[in-house]
Amino acid sequence: MSLKAFHLVFVTVSVLLMLVMAAWNFGNYRDDGTTQDLVWGSVALGAAAVLVIYGKVFLRKFKDVSFL
C-alpha cells in the first residue's frame, strides 16, 4: 500500500470517527441536555468537515501519484 493510499484510508477513518463522536454527543445532549455535549458534537462535525476538505485538497495535489 502506498503512502497516498494509506493517507486516504486514515483520513476516511478519521472522518467516520468524528461523525460517530458527533452522533454520540448529540445523543447525549438529547438525553441530558448539557451544553458541553452540544459543543463537543459541533466541534466533531466541524472537524469532520475540515477533514473532508483536507482529503479533497490532498487528492487534488497528489493526483499524479499512483495508489500503488
CHARMM-style PDB file with segment names, atoms N, HN, CA, C and O in Angstrom:
ATOM      1  N   MET     1       0.848  -1.169   0.000  1.00  0.00      PROA
ATOM      2  CA  MET     1       0.000   0.000   0.000  1.00  0.00      PROA
ATOM      3  C   MET     1       0.898   1.238   0.000  1.00  0.00      PROA
ATOM      4  O   MET     1       1.837   1.342   0.789  1.00  0.00      PROA
ATOM      5  N   SER     2       0.596   2.152  -0.881  1.00  0.00      PROA
ATOM      6  HN  SER     2      -0.167   2.067  -1.522  1.00  0.00      PROA
ATOM      7  CA  SER     2       1.401   3.362  -0.988  1.00  0.00      PROA
ATOM      8  C   SER     2       1.063   4.329   0.146  1.00  0.00      PROA
ATOM      9  O   SER     2       0.074   4.170   0.862  1.00  0.00      PROA
ATOM     10  N   LEU     3       1.909   5.317   0.276  1.00  0.00      PROA
ATOM     11  HN  LEU     3       2.712   5.447  -0.305  1.00  0.00      PROA
ATOM     12  CA  LEU     3       1.679   6.336   1.295  1.00  0.00      PROA
ATOM     13  C   LEU     3       0.409   7.129   0.982  1.00  0.00      PROA
ATOM     14  O   LEU     3      -0.304   7.549   1.894  1.00  0.00      PROA
ATOM     15  N   LYS     4       0.131   7.331  -0.298  1.00  0.00      PROA
ATOM     16  HN  LYS     4       0.711   6.990  -1.038  1.00  0.00      PROA
ATOM     17  CA  LYS     4      -1.085   8.047  -0.697  1.00  0.00      PROA
ATOM     18  C   LYS     4      -2.332   7.256  -0.298  1.00  0.00      PROA
ATOM     19  O   LYS     4      -3.276   7.814   0.260  1.00  0.00      PROA
ATOM     20  N   ALA     5      -2.328   5.965  -0.587  1.00  0.00      PROA
ATOM     21  HN  ALA     5      -1.561   5.511  -1.040  1.00  0.00      PROA
ATOM     22  CA  ALA     5      -3.485   5.127  -0.243  1.00  0.00      PROA
ATOM     23  C   ALA     5      -3.674   5.059   1.270  1.00  0.00      PROA
ATOM     24  O   ALA     5      -4.797   5.164   1.765  1.00  0.00      PROA
ATOM     25  N   PHE     6      -2.580   4.883   2.001  1.00  0.00      PROA
ATOM     26  HN  PHE     6      -1.668   4.798   1.599  1.00  0.00      PROA
ATOM     27  CA  PHE     6      -2.674   4.838   3.460  1.00  0.00      PROA
ATOM     28  C   PHE     6      -3.219   6.158   4.000  1.00  0.00      PROA
ATOM     29  O   PHE     6      -4.042   6.168   4.915  1.00  0.00      PROA
ATOM     30  N   HSD     7      -2.764   7.254   3.439  1.00  0.00      PROA
ATOM     31  HN  HSD     7      -2.095   7.247   2.695  1.00  0.00      PROA
ATOM     32  CA  HSD     7      -3.208   8.571   3.879  1.00  0.00      PROA
ATOM     33  C   HSD     7      -4.712   8.728   3.675  1.00  0.00      PROA
ATOM     34  O   HSD     7      -5.415   9.230   4.551  1.00  0.00      PROA
ATOM     35  N   LEU     8      -5.199   8.298   2.518  1.00  0.00      PROA
ATOM     36  HN  LEU     8      -4.628   7.890   1.806  1.00  0.00      PROA
ATOM     37  CA  LEU     8      -6.633   8.416   2.244  1.00  0.00      PROA
ATOM     38  C   LEU     8      -7.461   7.515   3.151  1.00  0.00      PROA
ATOM     39  O   LEU     8      -8.544   7.904   3.587  1.00  0.00      PROA
ATOM     40  N   VAL     9      -6.965   6.322   3.439  1.00  0.00      PROA
ATOM     41  HN  VAL     9      -6.084   6.006   3.085  1.00  0.00      PROA
ATOM     42  CA  VAL     9      -7.664   5.429   4.370  1.00  0.00      PROA
ATOM     43  C   VAL     9      -7.696   6.056   5.761  1.00  0.00      PROA
ATOM     44  O   VAL     9      -8.726   6.026   6.434  1.00  0.00      PROA
ATOM     45  N   PHE    10      -6.585   6.616   6.187  1.00  0.00      PROA
ATOM     46  HN  PHE    10      -5.748   6.641   5.640  1.00  0.00      PROA
ATOM     47  CA  PHE    10      -6.511   7.232   7.515  1.00  0.00      PROA
ATOM     48  C   PHE    10      -7.452   8.429   7.622  1.00  0.00      PROA
ATOM     49  O   PHE    10      -8.114   8.600   8.646  1.00  0.00      PROA
ATOM     50  N   VAL    11      -7.520   9.257   6.584  1.00  0.00      PROA
ATOM     51  HN  VAL    11      -6.983   9.118   5.752  1.00  0.00      PROA
ATOM     52  CA  VAL    11      -8.424  10.416   6.603  1.00  0.00      PROA
ATOM     53  C   VAL    11      -9.876   9.948   6.615  1.00  0.00      PROA
ATOM     54  O   VAL    11     -10.703  10.519   7.326  1.00  0.00      PROA
ATOM     55  N   THR    12     -10.192   8.918   5.836  1.00  0.00      PROA
ATOM     56  HN  THR    12      -9.520   8.455   5.259  1.00  0.00      PROA
ATOM     57  CA  THR    12     -11.557   8.394   5.805  1.00  0.00      PROA
ATOM     58  C   THR    12     -11.979   7.841   7.158  1.00  0.00      PROA
ATOM     59  O   THR    12     -13.087   8.106   7.623  1.00  0.00      PROA
ATOM     60  N   VAL    13     -11.104   7.080   7.785  1.00  0.00      PROA
ATOM     61  HN  VAL    13     -10.204   6.864   7.407  1.00  0.00      PROA
ATOM     62  CA  VAL    13     -11.408   6.536   9.115  1.00  0.00      PROA
ATOM     63  C   VAL    13     -11.565   7.671  10.127  1.00  0.00      PROA
ATOM     64  O   VAL    13     -12.420   7.604  11.010  1.00  0.00      PROA
ATOM     65  N   SER    14     -10.751   8.700   9.999  1.00  0.00      PROA
ATOM     66  HN  SER    14     -10.057   8.754   9.281  1.00  0.00      PROA
ATOM     67  CA  SER    14     -10.852   9.843  10.914  1.00  0.00      PROA
ATOM     68  C   SER    14     -12.173  10.579  10.747  1.00  0.00      PROA
ATOM     69  O   SER    14     -12.771  11.009  11.733  1.00  0.00      PROA
ATOM     70  N   VAL    15     -12.634  10.728   9.507  1.00  0.00      PROA
ATOM     71  HN  VAL    15     -12.148  10.379   8.706  1.00  0.00      PROA
ATOM     72  CA  VAL    15     -13.935  11.371   9.258  1.00  0.00      PROA
ATOM     73  C   VAL    15     -15.051  10.539   9.877  1.00  0.00      PROA
ATOM     74  O   VAL    15     -15.942  11.079  10.533  1.00  0.00      PROA
ATOM     75  N   LEU    16     -15.003   9.232   9.671  1.00  0.00      PROA
ATOM     76  HN  LEU    16     -14.279   8.793   9.138  1.00  0.00      PROA
ATOM     77  CA  LEU    16     -16.027   8.365  10.256  1.00  0.00      PROA
ATOM     78  C   LEU    16     -16.013   8.431  11.774  1.00  0.00      PROA
ATOM     79  O   LEU    16     -17.072   8.444  12.401  1.00  0.00      PROA
ATOM     80  N   LEU    17     -14.835   8.474  12.369  1.00  0.00      PROA
ATOM     81  HN  LEU    17     -13.975   8.463  11.859  1.00  0.00      PROA
ATOM     82  CA  LEU    17     -14.721   8.583  13.822  1.00  0.00      PROA
ATOM     83  C   LEU    17     -15.333   9.886  14.318  1.00  0.00      PROA
ATOM     84  O   LEU    17     -16.025   9.896  15.336  1.00  0.00      PROA
ATOM     85  N   MET    18     -15.086  10.981  13.614  1.00  0.00      PROA
ATOM     86  HN  MET    18     -14.523  10.973  12.787  1.00  0.00      PROA
ATOM     87  CA  MET    18     -15.652  12.270  14.018  1.00  0.00      PROA
ATOM     88  C   MET    18     -17.175  12.275  13.884  1.00  0.00      PROA
ATOM     89  O   MET    18     -17.866  12.874  14.709  1.00  0.00      PROA
ATOM     90  N   LEU    19     -17.703  11.612  12.851  1.00  0.00      PROA
ATOM     91  HN  LEU    19     -17.142  11.126  12.182  1.00  0.00      PROA
ATOM     92  CA  LEU    19     -19.158  11.545  12.690  1.00  0.00      PROA
ATOM     93  C   LEU    19     -19.806  10.712  13.796  1.00  0.00      PROA
ATOM     94  O   LEU    19     -20.877  11.058  14.295  1.00  0.00      PROA
ATOM     95  N   VAL    20     -19.150   9.613  14.177  1.00  0.00      PROA
ATOM     96  HN  VAL    20     -18.280   9.332  13.772  1.00  0.00      PROA
ATOM     97  CA  VAL    20     -19.652   8.798  15.290  1.00  0.00      PROA
ATOM     98  C   VAL    20     -19.601   9.586  16.589  1.00  0.00      PROA
ATOM     99  O   VAL    20     -20.537   9.538  17.387  1.00  0.00      PROA
ATOM    100  N   MET    21     -18.504  10.315  16.801  1.00  0.00      PROA
ATOM    101  HN  MET    21     -17.743  10.354  16.153  1.00  0.00      PROA
ATOM    102  CA  MET    21     -18.375  11.124  18.017  1.00  0.00      PROA
ATOM    103  C   MET    21     -19.453  12.214  18.062  1.00  0.00      PROA
ATOM    104  O   MET    21     -20.019  12.492  19.120  1.00  0.00      PROA
ATOM    105  N   ALA    22     -19.731  12.827  16.906  1.00  0.00      PROA
ATOM    106  HN  ALA    22     -19.272  12.601  16.047  1.00  0.00      PROA
ATOM    107  CA  ALA    22     -20.775  13.857  16.856  1.00  0.00      PROA
ATOM    108  C   ALA    22     -22.147  13.258  17.173  1.00  0.00      PROA
ATOM    109  O   ALA    22     -22.919  13.835  17.938  1.00  0.00      PROA
ATOM    110  N   ALA    23     -22.444  12.105  16.585  1.00  0.00      PROA
ATOM    111  HN  ALA    23     -21.817  11.635  15.963  1.00  0.00      PROA
ATOM    112  CA  ALA    23     -23.734  11.459  16.850  1.00  0.00      PROA
ATOM    113  C   ALA    23     -23.861  11.075  18.317  1.00  0.00      PROA
ATOM    114  O   ALA    23     -24.925  11.232  18.916  1.00  0.00      PROA
ATOM    115  N   TRP    24     -22.785  10.576  18.887  1.00  0.00      PROA
ATOM    116  HN  TRP    24     -21.921  10.449  18.401  1.00  0.00      PROA
ATOM    117  CA  TRP    24     -22.792  10.190  20.300  1.00  0.00      PROA
ATOM    118  C   TRP    24     -23.053  11.414  21.189  1.00  0.00      PROA
ATOM    119  O   TRP    24     -23.873  11.356  22.105  1.00  0.00      PROA
ATOM    120  N   ASN    25     -22.352  12.514  20.914  1.00  0.00      PROA
ATOM    121  HN  ASN    25     -21.686  12.560  20.170  1.00  0.00      PROA
ATOM    122  CA  ASN    25     -22.528  13.717  21.731  1.00  0.00      PROA
ATOM    123  C   ASN    25     -23.904  14.335  21.547  1.00  0.00      PROA
ATOM    124  O   ASN    25     -24.498  14.811  22.514  1.00  0.00      PROA
ATOM    125  N   PHE    26     -24.421  14.336  20.325  1.00  0.00      PROA
ATOM    126  HN  PHE    26     -23.939  13.950  19.540  1.00  0.00      PROA
ATOM    127  CA  PHE    26     -25.770  14.869  20.118  1.00  0.00      PROA
ATOM    128  C   PHE    26     -26.823  13.982  20.779  1.00  0.00      PROA
ATOM    129  O   PHE    26     -27.839  14.481  21.262  1.00  0.00      PROA
ATOM    130  N   GLY    27     -26.585  12.669  20.802  1.00  0.00      PROA
ATOM    131  HN  GLY    27     -25.759  12.264  20.409  1.00  0.00      PROA
ATOM    132  CA  GLY    27     -27.471  11.767  21.533  1.00  0.00      PROA
ATOM    133  C   GLY    27     -27.442  12.034  23.025  1.00  0.00      PROA
ATOM    134  O   GLY    27     -28.482  12.026  23.684  1.00  0.00      PROA
ATOM    135  N   ASN    28     -26.252  12.271  23.558  1.00  0.00      PROA
ATOM    136  HN  ASN    28     -25.407  12.278  23.023  1.00  0.00      PROA
ATOM    137  CA  ASN    28     -26.140  12.634  24.973  1.00  0.00      PROA
ATOM    138  C   ASN    28     -26.825  13.963  25.254  1.00  0.00      PROA
ATOM    139  O   ASN    28     -27.448  14.128  26.303  1.00  0.00      PROA
ATOM    140  N   TYR    29     -26.718  14.905  24.336  1.00  0.00      PROA
ATOM    141  HN  TYR    29     -26.212  14.771  23.484  1.00  0.00      PROA
ATOM    142  CA  TYR    29     -27.380  16.193  24.511  1.00  0.00      PROA
ATOM    143  C   TYR    29     -28.895  16.021  24.519  1.00  0.00      PROA
ATOM    144  O   TYR    29     -29.596  16.660  25.304  1.00  0.00      PROA
ATOM    145  N   ARG    30     -29.395  15.155  23.641  1.00  0.00      PROA
ATOM    146  HN  ARG    30     -28.826  14.636  23.003  1.00  0.00      PROA
ATOM    147  CA  ARG    30     -30.837  14.900  23.598  1.00  0.00      PROA
ATOM    148  C   ARG    30     -31.327  14.296  24.917  1.00  0.00      PROA
ATOM    149  O   ARG    30     -32.416  14.618  25.392  1.00  0.00      PROA
ATOM    150  N   ASP    31     -30.501  13.410  25.505  1.00  0.00      PROA
ATOM    151  HN  ASP    31     -29.617  13.148  25.119  1.00  0.00      PROA
ATOM    152  CA  ASP    31     -30.913  12.745  26.746  1.00  0.00      PROA
ATOM    153  C   ASP    31     -30.735  13.622  27.974  1.00  0.00      PROA
ATOM    154  O   ASP    31     -31.627  13.701  28.819  1.00  0.00      PROA
ATOM    155  N   ASP    32     -29.574  14.290  28.079  1.00  0.00      PROA
ATOM    156  HN  ASP    32     -28.849  14.227  27.393  1.00  0.00      PROA
ATOM    157  CA  ASP    32     -29.243  15.038  29.295  1.00  0.00      PROA
ATOM    158  C   ASP    32     -29.449  16.535  29.158  1.00  0.00      PROA
ATOM    159  O   ASP    32     -29.801  17.202  30.131  1.00  0.00      PROA
ATOM    160  N   GLY    33     -29.235  17.068  27.974  1.00  0.00      PROA
ATOM    161  HN  GLY    33     -28.948  16.526  27.183  1.00  0.00      PROA
ATOM    162  CA  GLY    33     -29.431  18.497  27.753  1.00  0.00      PROA
ATOM    163  C   GLY    33     -28.278  19.363  28.210  1.00  0.00      PROA
ATOM    164  O   GLY    33     -28.464  20.560  28.431  1.00  0.00      PROA
ATOM    165  N   THR    34     -27.063  18.784  28.362  1.00  0.00      PROA
ATOM    166  HN  THR    34     -26.912  17.812  28.182  1.00  0.00      PROA
ATOM    167  CA  THR    34     -25.934  19.604  28.797  1.00  0.00      PROA
ATOM    168  C   THR    34     -25.320  20.325  27.591  1.00  0.00      PROA
ATOM    169  O   THR    34     -25.223  19.775  26.494  1.00  0.00      PROA
ATOM    170  N   THR    35     -24.918  21.547  27.828  1.00  0.00      PROA
ATOM    171  HN  THR    35     -24.997  21.994  28.719  1.00  0.00      PROA
ATOM    172  CA  THR    35     -24.336  22.362  26.767  1.00  0.00      PROA
ATOM    173  C   THR    35     -23.005  21.795  26.289  1.00  0.00      PROA
ATOM    174  O   THR    35     -22.651  21.941  25.119  1.00  0.00      PROA
ATOM    175  N   GLN    36     -22.278  21.157  27.176  1.00  0.00      PROA
ATOM    176  HN  GLN    36     -22.566  21.039  28.126  1.00  0.00      PROA
ATOM    177  CA  GLN    36     -20.978  20.599  26.823  1.00  0.00      PROA
ATOM    178  C   GLN    36     -21.108  19.550  25.718  1.00  0.00      PROA
ATOM    179  O   GLN    36     -20.268  19.495  24.820  1.00  0.00      PROA
ATOM    180  N   ASP    37     -22.137  18.729  25.774  1.00  0.00      PROA
ATOM    181  HN  ASP    37     -22.819  18.774  26.504  1.00  0.00      PROA
ATOM    182  CA  ASP    37     -22.347  17.726  24.726  1.00  0.00      PROA
ATOM    183  C   ASP    37     -22.671  18.383  23.390  1.00  0.00      PROA
ATOM    184  O   ASP    37     -22.230  17.909  22.343  1.00  0.00      PROA
ATOM    185  N   LEU    38     -23.430  19.458  23.419  1.00  0.00      PROA
ATOM    186  HN  LEU    38     -23.788  19.842  24.270  1.00  0.00      PROA
ATOM    187  CA  LEU    38     -23.753  20.181  22.195  1.00  0.00      PROA
ATOM    188  C   LEU    38     -22.496  20.802  21.582  1.00  0.00      PROA
ATOM    189  O   LEU    38     -22.313  20.772  20.365  1.00  0.00      PROA
ATOM    190  N   VAL    39     -21.643  21.357  22.420  1.00  0.00      PROA
ATOM    191  HN  VAL    39     -21.791  21.382  23.409  1.00  0.00      PROA
ATOM    192  CA  VAL    39     -20.396  21.972  21.936  1.00  0.00      PROA
ATOM    193  C   VAL    39     -19.482  20.920  21.336  1.00  0.00      PROA
ATOM    194  O   VAL    39     -18.957  21.108  20.239  1.00  0.00      PROA
ATOM    195  N   TRP    40     -19.284  19.805  22.047  1.00  0.00      PROA
ATOM    196  HN  TRP    40     -19.711  19.652  22.939  1.00  0.00      PROA
ATOM    197  CA  TRP    40     -18.387  18.763  21.533  1.00  0.00      PROA
ATOM    198  C   TRP    40     -18.937  18.115  20.268  1.00  0.00      PROA
ATOM    199  O   TRP    40     -18.166  17.735  19.387  1.00  0.00      PROA
ATOM    200  N   GLY    41     -20.239  17.986  20.163  1.00  0.00      PROA
ATOM    201  HN  GLY    41     -20.866  18.294  20.879  1.00  0.00      PROA
ATOM    202  CA  GLY    41     -20.834  17.466  18.932  1.00  0.00      PROA
ATOM    203  C   GLY    41     -20.600  18.404  17.758  1.00  0.00      PROA
ATOM    204  O   GLY    41     -20.309  17.963  16.646  1.00  0.00      PROA
ATOM    205  N   SER    42     -20.727  19.689  18.011  1.00  0.00      PROA
ATOM    206  HN  SER    42     -20.964  20.048  18.914  1.00  0.00      PROA
ATOM    207  CA  SER    42     -20.472  20.676  16.961  1.00  0.00      PROA
ATOM    208  C   SER    42     -18.998  20.694  16.564  1.00  0.00      PROA
ATOM    209  O   SER    42     -18.672  20.817  15.383  1.00  0.00      PROA
ATOM    210  N   VAL    43     -18.118  20.572  17.537  1.00  0.00      PROA
ATOM    211  HN  VAL    43     -18.383  20.472  18.496  1.00  0.00      PROA
ATOM    212  CA  VAL    43     -16.684  20.521  17.249  1.00  0.00      PROA
ATOM    213  C   VAL    43     -16.353  19.293  16.407  1.00  0.00      PROA
ATOM    214  O   VAL    43     -15.553  19.374  15.474  1.00  0.00      PROA
ATOM    215  N   ALA    44     -16.961  18.169  16.730  1.00  0.00      PROA
ATOM    216  HN  ALA    44     -17.611  18.103  17.488  1.00  0.00      PROA
ATOM    217  CA  ALA    44     -16.720  16.939  15.968  1.00  0.00      PROA
ATOM    218  C   ALA    44     -17.234  17.071  14.539  1.00  0.00      PROA
ATOM    219  O   ALA    44     -16.572  16.618  13.605  1.00  0.00      PROA
ATOM    220  N   LEU    45     -18.399  17.683  14.351  1.00  0.00      PROA
ATOM    221  HN  LEU    45     -18.937  18.052  15.109  1.00  0.00      PROA
ATOM    222  CA  LEU    45     -18.911  17.910  12.992  1.00  0.00      PROA
ATOM    223  C   LEU    45     -17.997  18.856  12.215  1.00  0.00      PROA
ATOM    224  O   LEU    45     -17.743  18.647  11.028  1.00  0.00      PROA
ATOM    225  N   GLY    46     -17.509  19.888  12.882  1.00  0.00      PROA
ATOM    226  HN  GLY    46     -17.716  20.058  13.846  1.00  0.00      PROA
ATOM    227  CA  GLY    46     -16.576  20.807  12.241  1.00  0.00      PROA
ATOM    228  C   GLY    46     -15.289  20.115  11.844  1.00  0.00      PROA
ATOM    229  O   GLY    46     -14.756  20.353  10.761  1.00  0.00      PROA
ATOM    230  N   ALA    47     -14.785  19.248  12.730  1.00  0.00      PROA
ATOM    231  HN  ALA    47     -15.218  19.054  13.611  1.00  0.00      PROA
ATOM    232  CA  ALA    47     -13.556  18.508  12.422  1.00  0.00      PROA
ATOM    233  C   ALA    47     -13.772  17.567  11.249  1.00  0.00      PROA
ATOM    234  O   ALA    47     -12.883  17.406  10.413  1.00  0.00      PROA
ATOM    235  N   ALA    48     -14.943  16.942  11.177  1.00  0.00      PROA
ATOM    236  HN  ALA    48     -15.666  17.073  11.857  1.00  0.00      PROA
ATOM    237  CA  ALA    48     -15.242  16.062  10.044  1.00  0.00      PROA
ATOM    238  C   ALA    48     -15.268  16.861   8.742  1.00  0.00      PROA
ATOM    239  O   ALA    48     -14.759  16.400   7.720  1.00  0.00      PROA
ATOM    240  N   ALA    49     -15.852  18.044   8.776  1.00  0.00      PROA
ATOM    241  HN  ALA    49     -16.265  18.419   9.606  1.00  0.00      PROA
ATOM    242  CA  ALA    49     -15.902  18.884   7.574  1.00  0.00      PROA
ATOM    243  C   ALA    49     -14.498  19.310   7.147  1.00  0.00      PROA
ATOM    244  O   ALA    49     -14.177  19.297   5.959  1.00  0.00      PROA
ATOM    245  N   VAL    50     -13.673  19.683   8.108  1.00  0.00      PROA
ATOM    246  HN  VAL    50     -13.934  19.694   9.073  1.00  0.00      PROA
ATOM    247  CA  VAL    50     -12.295  20.079   7.793  1.00  0.00      PROA
ATOM    248  C   VAL    50     -11.518  18.902   7.217  1.00  0.00      PROA
ATOM    249  O   VAL    50     -10.733  19.078   6.285  1.00  0.00      PROA
ATOM    250  N   LEU    51     -11.723  17.718   7.753  1.00  0.00      PROA
ATOM    251  HN  LEU    51     -12.360  17.574   8.510  1.00  0.00      PROA
ATOM    252  CA  LEU    51     -11.034  16.533   7.234  1.00  0.00      PROA
ATOM    253  C   LEU    51     -11.482  16.190   5.818  1.00  0.00      PROA
ATOM    254  O   LEU    51     -10.665  15.762   5.003  1.00  0.00      PROA
ATOM    255  N   VAL    52     -12.758  16.370   5.513  1.00  0.00      PROA
ATOM    256  HN  VAL    52     -13.421  16.719   6.175  1.00  0.00      PROA
ATOM    257  CA  VAL    52     -13.238  16.128   4.151  1.00  0.00      PROA
ATOM    258  C   VAL    52     -12.592  17.121   3.185  1.00  0.00      PROA
ATOM    259  O   VAL    52     -12.157  16.739   2.099  1.00  0.00      PROA
ATOM    260  N   ILE    53     -12.530  18.376   3.574  1.00  0.00      PROA
ATOM    261  HN  ILE    53     -12.883  18.687   4.457  1.00  0.00      PROA
ATOM    262  CA  ILE    53     -11.883  19.395   2.734  1.00  0.00      PROA
ATOM    263  C   ILE    53     -10.407  19.065   2.564  1.00  0.00      PROA
ATOM    264  O   ILE    53      -9.869  19.166   1.461  1.00  0.00      PROA
ATOM    265  N   TYR    54      -9.755  18.674   3.645  1.00  0.00      PROA
ATOM    266  HN  TYR    54     -10.192  18.592   4.541  1.00  0.00      PROA
ATOM    267  CA  TYR    54      -8.344  18.294   3.570  1.00  0.00      PROA
ATOM    268  C   TYR    54      -8.136  17.117   2.614  1.00  0.00      PROA
ATOM    269  O   TYR    54      -7.184  17.111   1.833  1.00  0.00      PROA
ATOM    270  N   GLY    55      -9.015  16.133   2.676  1.00  0.00      PROA
ATOM    271  HN  GLY    55      -9.788  16.137   3.311  1.00  0.00      PROA
ATOM    272  CA  GLY    55      -8.913  14.983   1.784  1.00  0.00      PROA
ATOM    273  C   GLY    55      -9.043  15.384   0.327  1.00  0.00      PROA
ATOM    274  O   GLY    55      -8.317  14.874  -0.527  1.00  0.00      PROA
ATOM    275  N   LYS    56      -9.964  16.295   0.036  1.00  0.00      PROA
ATOM    276  HN  LYS    56     -10.554  16.710   0.730  1.00  0.00      PROA
ATOM    277  CA  LYS    56     -10.132  16.767  -1.344  1.00  0.00      PROA
ATOM    278  C   LYS    56      -8.905  17.530  -1.822  1.00  0.00      PROA
ATOM    279  O   LYS    56      -8.461  17.345  -2.955  1.00  0.00      PROA
ATOM    280  N   VAL    57      -8.358  18.381  -0.972  1.00  0.00      PROA
ATOM    281  HN  VAL    57      -8.719  18.531  -0.051  1.00  0.00      PROA
ATOM    282  CA  VAL    57      -7.158  19.129  -1.336  1.00  0.00      PROA
ATOM    283  C   VAL    57      -5.980  18.174  -1.542  1.00  0.00      PROA
ATOM    284  O   VAL    57      -5.191  18.339  -2.472  1.00  0.00      PROA
ATOM    285  N   PHE    58      -5.875  17.186  -0.674  1.00  0.00      PROA
ATOM    286  HN  PHE    58      -6.516  17.051   0.081  1.00  0.00      PROA
ATOM    287  CA  PHE    58      -4.806  16.198  -0.803  1.00  0.00      PROA
ATOM    288  C   PHE    58      -4.913  15.437  -2.119  1.00  0.00      PROA
ATOM    289  O   PHE    58      -3.913  15.249  -2.812  1.00  0.00      PROA
ATOM    290  N   LEU    59      -6.116  15.001  -2.464  1.00  0.00      PROA
ATOM    291  HN  LEU    59      -6.928  15.153  -1.901  1.00  0.00      PROA
ATOM    292  CA  LEU    59      -6.308  14.285  -3.729  1.00  0.00      PROA
ATOM    293  C   LEU    59      -5.977  15.162  -4.929  1.00  0.00      PROA
ATOM    294  O   LEU    59      -5.377  14.695  -5.897  1.00  0.00      PROA
ATOM    295  N   ARG    60      -6.366  16.421  -4.867  1.00  0.00      PROA
ATOM    296  HN  ARG    60      -6.854  16.799  -4.081  1.00  0.00      PROA
ATOM    297  CA  ARG    60      -6.081  17.319  -5.969  1.00  0.00      PROA
ATOM    298  C   ARG    60      -4.574  17.558  -6.101  1.00  0.00      PROA
ATOM    299  O   ARG    60      -4.048  17.622  -7.212  1.00  0.00      PROA
ATOM    300  N   LYS    61      -3.895  17.688  -4.981  1.00  0.00      PROA
ATOM    301  HN  LYS    61      -4.323  17.636  -4.078  1.00  0.00      PROA
ATOM    302  CA  LYS    61      -2.458  17.964  -5.003  1.00  0.00      PROA
ATOM    303  C   LYS    61      -1.657  16.757  -5.501  1.00  0.00      PROA
ATOM    304  O   LYS    61      -0.672  16.924  -6.220  1.00  0.00      PROA
ATOM    305  N   PHE    62      -2.069  15.552  -5.126  1.00  0.00      PROA
ATOM    306  HN  PHE    62      -2.869  15.417  -4.542  1.00  0.00      PROA
ATOM    307  CA  PHE    62      -1.328  14.352  -5.471  1.00  0.00      PROA
ATOM    308  C   PHE    62      -2.052  13.508  -6.518  1.00  0.00      PROA
ATOM    309  O   PHE    62      -1.986  12.280  -6.477  1.00  0.00      PROA
ATOM    310  N   LYS    63      -2.735  14.152  -7.444  1.00  0.00      PROA
ATOM    311  HN  LYS    63      -2.788  15.150  -7.478  1.00  0.00      PROA
ATOM    312  CA  LYS    63      -3.491  13.408  -8.455  1.00  0.00      PROA
ATOM    313  C   LYS    63      -2.586  12.652  -9.412  1.00  0.00      PROA
ATOM    314  O   LYS    63      -3.022  11.668 -10.010  1.00  0.00      PROA
ATOM    315  N   ASP    64      -1.349  13.077  -9.575  1.00  0.00      PROA
ATOM    316  HN  ASP    64      -0.994  13.876  -9.090  1.00  0.00      PROA
ATOM    317  CA  ASP    64      -0.422  12.405 -10.488  1.00  0.00      PROA
ATOM    318  C   ASP    64       0.328  11.244  -9.843  1.00  0.00      PROA
ATOM    319  O   ASP    64       1.006  10.490 -10.540  1.00  0.00      PROA
ATOM    320  N   VAL    65       0.220  11.088  -8.533  1.00  0.00      PROA
ATOM    321  HN  VAL    65      -0.331  11.701  -7.966  1.00  0.00      PROA
ATOM    322  CA  VAL    65       0.888   9.995  -7.835  1.00  0.00      PROA
ATOM    323  C   VAL    65      -0.040   8.781  -7.819  1.00  0.00      PROA
ATOM    324  O   VAL    65      -1.226   8.911  -7.516  1.00  0.00      PROA
ATOM    325  N   SER    66       0.495   7.605  -8.143  1.00  0.00      PROA
ATOM    326  HN  SER    66       1.458   7.500  -8.389  1.00  0.00      PROA
ATOM    327  CA  SER    66      -0.366   6.424  -8.215  1.00  0.00      PROA
ATOM    328  C   SER    66      -0.669   5.882  -6.816  1.00  0.00      PROA
ATOM    329  O   SER    66       0.004   6.227  -5.845  1.00  0.00      PROA
ATOM    330  N   PHE    67      -1.680   5.038  -6.732  1.00  0.00      PROA
ATOM    331  HN  PHE    67      -2.226   4.757  -7.521  1.00  0.00      PROA
ATOM    332  CA  PHE    67      -2.065   4.423  -5.466  1.00  0.00      PROA
ATOM    333  C   PHE    67      -1.217   3.204  -5.153  1.00  0.00      PROA
ATOM    334  O   PHE    67      -1.310   2.664  -4.051  1.00  0.00      PROA
ATOM    335  N   LEU    68      -0.399   2.757  -6.084  1.00  0.00      PROA
ATOM    336  HN  LEU    68      -0.323   3.196  -6.980  1.00  0.00      PROA
ATOM    337  CA  LEU    68       0.417   1.577  -5.882  1.00  0.00      PROA
ATOM    338  C   LEU    68       1.765   1.972  -5.456  1.00  0.00      PROA
ATOM    339  OT1 LEU    68       2.618   1.114  -5.230  1.00  0.00      PROA
TER     340      LEU     68
END
